[in-house]
Amino acid sequence: MGWIGGIEQYDGRVWELHPLAVKPEYQGQGVGRALVADFEQQVRSRGGLTVWLGTDDENNRSSLSNVNLYTNVWEHIQNVQNLRNHPFGFYQKLGYVITGVLPDANGIGHPDIFMAKRV
């Protein structure tokens, strides 16, 4: 149905959630939520404090796409809108917050959105 992976960083205090994949026919049924919850528990049990992730906007699914984020980046983040079911909305429901962006990570106007959560 799906799978999840993680990368230990900062001497185990921080873990990158990467990747998370759920087969399309199982999306919206709680599989991703369960995988993330289990991952967070695994991180806690290993002494981890924070989980972070990057969620790309390659397909213009958020208001952070196709704008010059180098001009007042924090205003863009503060006013972010989920235009077409971008995955950042899924992670927000799980308690993750946007902590930054990497402008043009996937080409001009296509950022990577960084999110994190204390576990």
Secondary structure, 3 states (H helix, E strand, C coil): CEEEEEEEEHHHCEEEEEEEEECHHHCCCCHHHHHHHHHHHHHHHCCCCEEEEEEECCCCCECCCCCCCCCCHHHHHHCCCECCCCCHHHHHHCCCEEEEEECCCCCCCCCEEEEEEEC
